[in-house]
Amino acid sequence: MDARFDGIAEFVAVTRLGSFTAVAAELGMTKSAVGRAVSRLEARLGSKLLHRTTRRLILTPAGEAWLEHCVAALAELDRGESALMLARDTPGGEVRIDLPTAFGRLRVMPVLLDVAERYPALHLNVGFTDRRVDLLSENIDLAVRIGNLDDSADLVARQIGVQDMVVVGAPGYIAKQGVPRSLTDLKLHDCIVGRRQGNRIAWLLKQPDGSIARHAVSVKHEFQDFETVQMAVRAGHGLAQLPLWLVQDDIRDGQLLTVLDGMSGGAVPVNLLWPRTNALPAKIRVIVDGLVRGVRELSTALESTGNADIAEDYRQQRED
């Protein structure tokens, strides 16, 4: 603790209570310890603050001036403590959030806007990127990331969902090129892939031994984000492996068909990250709770339709 603060609490308490005995009882100290604390304060300041008599304690002019500064400083500390407690208990203020591009825009933002509507004092500052951000150095309060995480003692991670992947193609493309039945068949197909941080995204596919591994495919086109890949697949340019949450409506509407059912693997975790802290501020807590609830509702909706059910629907359509 800074030595400049030594004795201040005792000095202010003495002026308020009028005796070392009363201060000792209030602060849980001995009378002599209170006296020594005030004496050390006087020595450090080089000024006598109190006239001590057998009957009472009287402030000197220097003591009166010092007391005014001490009271103002303690009042400011009280205001600061109150502000921190308010921030901890009342959702409000700026929250800096970093989201993955497609999942963030389409799935996370509606949840965040719902939270912001319920807590008008919140100020959302949201960025979209698929790169690995450094939350601490970039002053990010919350981030959503898809994929396995590295261990970090400085961050808290909470899994809020799972991203299931499916391989899809447009009905016209599949009618022309045929339905792939095995991983080997993919060599005969045009495949559309995404890129992340400048690197081509490999497909996650089930191998003959049942394990899930990255699989290199014959690439026709590659695009920076999933939404562009989805657009190209809809237009009949090839097959793509995409998140079920992104293409479930296209599958249900018949714009896209699933292929390699049971071979497209890789249930990828969706995680919420924030810097580790002793007490989570209210503005962060309500967003965390909102995202956990919102993504769970999304997962429940997907499970109620079911990837297997969707695939079965469209296998039947292809047979018809």
N, C-alpha and C positions, 0 to 999 in steps of 0.2 A: 504493500500500500504506500502511496506517496506520503512522505513525512510531513508535507505541508498541511495535510488534513488532521494530523495528530492533535488531539486536545480540543478541536473545534466543537465536537458534540458535547464534551464535558463543560466547556466554557459557556455555550449557549444554554445548556441545562441549568447551570449555576445562576445565570442571570434570570432565568424563568422561575426557578424554585427558591432561590435566595439562600441556600446553604449547601455545604458540601455533604452533609449527612443525608439530606433529602435526595440529592443527586445520586449518591452511592446506593441508596435503596432502590431508586428507579432503574439505574443502569446495571445493578447487580455487581457493584464494585465495592471496595473498601473506601472509607472516607479519605484515608491517606493517599490511595491511588488516584482519586479524583483531584486532590490537591496537587500531586506531582504532575498530573497531566496538564493542568492549567499553568503550573510553574514552567514546564518545558515549553509550552506555547509562548509564554511571555519572553522566555530566554531566546527563543528562535526569532521572535519579532523584534526583540530589543526594546520593548515597551512594557510598562506596567499596565495591566488591564483592570485589575481589581485592588481596591483598598480593603484590606482584611482587618476587621476589629473583632473584639470578643463577642459583639452582639450581632453584627451584620456585615454584609459584603456590599461595597459601593463601587460602581463603575467609575473609572477614571475617564477623562476626555478621550484618551486613546482607546480605552475599552468601549466607549459609546460608539466611536467611529468604526471600530473593528466589528462590533456586534451588528451594526447596520449592514456591513458587507456579508457577514456570515449568514444572517437571516435571509438576505436576498439570494445568496448562493444555494442555501438549503431549499428555499422555495422553488428555485429553478430546477434543482434535482428532483423535487417532488413532482413538478410538472412533467419532467422527462420520464420519470417512472410511471406516471399516470398515462402518458402517451404510449409507452411501450405496452402497458397492460391493456389499453384500449385496442392497440393493433393486434395484440394476441387474442383478444376476446371478441372483437367486432370486425367483421369482414369489410375491408375497405382499403383503398390505395392501389398503387400500380402493381401488377403481377406480370413479369416477363416470362413468356412461354415460348418454347421452340417445339414445332411439330413436324412430322414427316409430311411430305407434300400432299399426295393424294389422300391418304388415310386422314391426315389432319384436316384438310379442307372438307372432305365429304362426311367424315364420321365424328371427328372430335369437335369441330367448330360449332355444330348445332348444340352440343352439350354445353360448351363454354358460354354460348350466347344465352342459353337457358339459365345457367348459373348467374350470369351478369344481370339478367332481368330480375332475378329474385334478390340480388344484392346490388342495388344501384350505386353504392359507394365504391364498387370495384372499378378499376381501370385496367383493361386488358391490353397488353402490348405483345402481339403474337407474330412470330416469324415462322417461315416454312423452309425447311432444308432437310436433305437426307444425309448430310455429312455428320460426322461425330463431333458435336460441340463440347467444349469444356465449360460446364455450368459455372464453375467457380470463377475462372478468369474472365468469362464473358458476361458475368453477372446475370445468369439465367435462374429464375426461381423454380421453374418446372419444365420438364421435357418429356415427350412421349417418344419412345424408340421401339422399333420392331426388330427382333432378333436377339440372339444370346448376348449377354453383357459380360464385360470384364469385371472382376472384383475391384471394389473401391471402398476404402474406409471412410472417404469423405462424402459419399453419396448414399441415399436411401433408395432402394428399388422396390417397387410393388408391381407384381404382375397383375394386369387388369383384363387380360384376355388372351386369346390365341388366334392367329391368322392361319386359316386353312387354305391350301393352294389347290387349284384344279387346272387341268389342261383343257382348253376350249378352242373351237373353231366355228366359223360361220357355216350354216347349212349348205350354201352354194359351194364353198371351198371343199367341204368334206364330200359332197356328191361328186365333185370333179376329181379329187385326188384320192378318195377312199379313206376308210377308217383305219388308223394305225392300231394294231393289236399287240405290239410288243415294242420294246425300246429300240430294237433293230429297225423296225418300220419307220421310226422317226427320221432316219437318214434319207428317206424318200420324200420328206415333207419340207415345205418352207416353214421356218420357225421365226417368230418375232420375239425379241428379248428386250429387256430394259437395261439401263445402265445406272450405276450408283457410284458416286465419287470417281467418275471416269472409268470404272471397271464394268465389264459385261457381267450381268447377273446370270449365273448358271441355274439350270432347273434342278429342283429337288425331286428325285424319282426313286421309287422302290426298286432295289436290285433283286436279282434272282434269289439271293439268300435271305431276302426279307428286310435287309438294312436299307436305310435312306442315305443317299449319297448325291453329291453334285454331279450333274450329267451334262456333258457338252453336246449341244445340238447343232444341226445344220442351220446357220443363221442367214435369213433372208434380209431382215431389217432389224435395226436396234434403235431404240428411242430412250430419251432421258427419263421419262416418267411413265407410270402404269396407265394413266388416262390416255396417253397417246398410243400406247400399245393396244389398249382396248379398242380405240377408234380404228386402228389398222386391222385388227382381227375382225371386227364387225364388218369392215369393208371387203372381207374375203381374201386378204393378202397372206394368210397362213394360220398356223397354230400358235398359241401362246399359253404360258403358265401364269395365271393371275390369281389374286386373292378372291376367295368365294364371296366376301362381302361386296367386292367391286362388281362382280358379274352375275350375281344371283338373279337380279331382275331381268337381265338379258337372257339367261338360261330359261327362266320361267316364261318369258314372252316368246321364246323360240328364236330369238336373234342369234343365239350362240348355243352350240351343243357341247357336252362334255365328251372327252375321249380318254383312253387309257385309265378308265375308272378303276380305282384300287391301286394304281401304280403311281399316281401323282401324290407325293408325300410331302412331309415337312410342315408339321404344325408348328408355326413360328410364334414364339411368345411376344406379346405386346406389353411393354413395361412403362411405368410412370416413374420418373426420377426426380429427386430434389436434393439439394445440399443438406447434409446431416446437421441437425440443430437440437438443442435440449427441449425446446418447446416450439411446436409448429404454429406459426401465426394463423389467425383465423382466416385471413384472405387465402392462404394456401390450403388450409384444411377443407374449406367448403368446396374448392375446386377439385381437390383430390377425391372427396366424397362424391361429388357430382360425376366425375369421370369414371370412378369405380362402378357407380350405379348405372350410368349411361352405357358403358361398354358391356356390362353384364346383360342389360336389356337387349343390346344388339346380338350378343352371343345366344341368348335365349331365343330370339327371333330366328336366327340361323338354324339352331337346333330343332326348332319346331317345324321348319320346312325340311331341313336335313339335306346334306350333300348327297347322301345315298338316295333319298327320295327324288331329288332333282335328276340325278343321273338315271334312275329307273324310268322316270317320266319320259326322258328323251331317248333312251334306248328303245322304248316302246314306239315313240314317234318315228324313229329311223326304220324300225321293222315295218311300221304301217306305210 
